[in-house]
């Protein structure tokens, strides 16, 4: 029975890894649709979004089944509830990537506004954050999870700077307004992806160290359970 | 033992109701800070955000404790995992309200851009959605939960229209750019609050009808558990 549960957990983690891979791939495709001006890549993102939605439901139902049938305690329980939350975060990452792809489709109807070097940079950072967050989860690596939280600050900094630049662009050239606002929204989407990766990492730190670092509260003793 | 568990669940629902009340109040205060140009109201929002963060952690730890100690099955299990998710959604609603209050503080440094009648309208709708979503949860009312999903379409429609209006304003008057972008971001925050209320309602429908309506998939038989 124990052996069987270990196997089930392993399969579940495998599904979560696949979902994270897909979500990461969607970020890359959506950003390339925008920066390389390739509309078909946006279409790939929309197709993958359906796949992620189906994976989310499948993983959630499997977690509920395991909670009911295996009645896990302590660490396994914490693991399963973390999977529920990570699953939810990954689905929202995919939603954000879908938003970027939708904006890309709109932007491709207009001439390019200006070089968007900061978008690929933010995208690469947030992809790395998702990857490291999930790796930290699978490899029980709390210090990798903490590195993800630091990357989040870098994403925020880049986004704040480009936000100000785009405001300046719009003020100087009213014809740029619609496109600049769209680029601001893409920045917000990438910022939110980074936030979801941060949530995942906080869950990992909670599992590994038994403490909740969310909202930067003081360390507190593990809940009695 | 059963009686005791019922009592514990009741207390937990009570805490969730309180948190929802606070989050709803924060939306109202943040929007009033902006529309009535009253900066102290933004300060109240920041104080309440701390309270919501503490409540989220408390509720999460209580759910984990109950899962471990009570080992609930079937319906109670689904209820507890839904509380975990609703808890998370409410905390994110509070985050969005905090964002609105932050933008309000910035906007109050400048003269008002134009009447913002659509913002109170969107805020009132999204507050009602949170209230109805939580009421649907506590009263096991799937049809109320479905009404919430319909309200979401109304919020999206209002937001799309004001988004287009604000683009037009910026194009006509470059001096309005910074303020108009801030107002666009407030609209996005309210739209996200409505999305969280929709998530909550989808969880309620899942508990009450045992099926997952997320992503508008076809009805599927209940997971075997």
HADDOCK unambig.tbl for C-alpha pairs under 7 A between the chains (distance, minus, plus):
assign (segid A and resid 53 and name CA) (segid B and resid 215 and name CA) 6.62 0.50 0.50
assign (segid A and resid 61 and name CA) (segid B and resid 223 and name CA) 6.35 0.50 0.50
assign (segid A and resid 65 and name CA) (segid B and resid 225 and name CA) 5.03 0.50 0.50
assign (segid A and resid 68 and name CA) (segid B and resid 73 and name CA) 5.08 0.50 0.50
assign (segid A and resid 68 and name CA) (segid B and resid 74 and name CA) 6.55 0.50 0.50
assign (segid A and resid 68 and name CA) (segid B and resid 225 and name CA) 6.30 0.50 0.50
assign (segid A and resid 69 and name CA) (segid B and resid 225 and name CA) 6.65 0.50 0.50
assign (segid A and resid 71 and name CA) (segid B and resid 71 and name CA) 5.81 0.50 0.50
assign (segid A and resid 73 and name CA) (segid B and resid 68 and name CA) 5.10 0.50 0.50
assign (segid A and resid 74 and name CA) (segid B and resid 68 and name CA) 6.54 0.50 0.50
assign (segid A and resid 167 and name CA) (segid B and resid 177 and name CA) 6.82 0.50 0.50
assign (segid A and resid 167 and name CA) (segid B and resid 178 and name CA) 6.37 0.50 0.50
assign (segid A and resid 170 and name CA) (segid B and resid 177 and name CA) 6.85 0.50 0.50
assign (segid A and resid 171 and name CA) (segid B and resid 174 and name CA) 4.78 0.50 0.50
assign (segid A and resid 171 and name CA) (segid B and resid 175 and name CA) 6.70 0.50 0.50
assign (segid A and resid 171 and name CA) (segid B and resid 177 and name CA) 6.27 0.50 0.50
assign (segid A and resid 174 and name CA) (segid B and resid 170 and name CA) 7.00 0.50 0.50
assign (segid A and resid 174 and name CA) (segid B and resid 171 and name CA) 4.77 0.50 0.50
assign (segid A and resid 174 and name CA) (segid B and resid 174 and name CA) 6.23 0.50 0.50
assign (segid A and resid 175 and name CA) (segid B and resid 171 and name CA) 6.67 0.50 0.50
assign (segid A and resid 177 and name CA) (segid B and resid 167 and name CA) 6.81 0.50 0.50
assign (segid A and resid 177 and name CA) (segid B and resid 170 and name CA) 6.85 0.50 0.50
assign (segid A and resid 177 and name CA) (segid B and resid 171 and name CA) 6.29 0.50 0.50
assign (segid A and resid 178 and name CA) (segid B and resid 167 and name CA) 6.36 0.50 0.50
assign (segid A and resid 215 and name CA) (segid B and resid 53 and name CA) 6.57 0.50 0.50
assign (segid A and resid 223 and name CA) (segid B and resid 61 and name CA) 6.55 0.50 0.50
assign (segid A and resid 225 and name CA) (segid B and resid 65 and name CA) 5.18 0.50 0.50
assign (segid A and resid 225 and name CA) (segid B and resid 68 and name CA) 6.34 0.50 0.50
assign (segid A and resid 225 and name CA) (segid B and resid 69 and name CA) 6.74 0.50 0.50
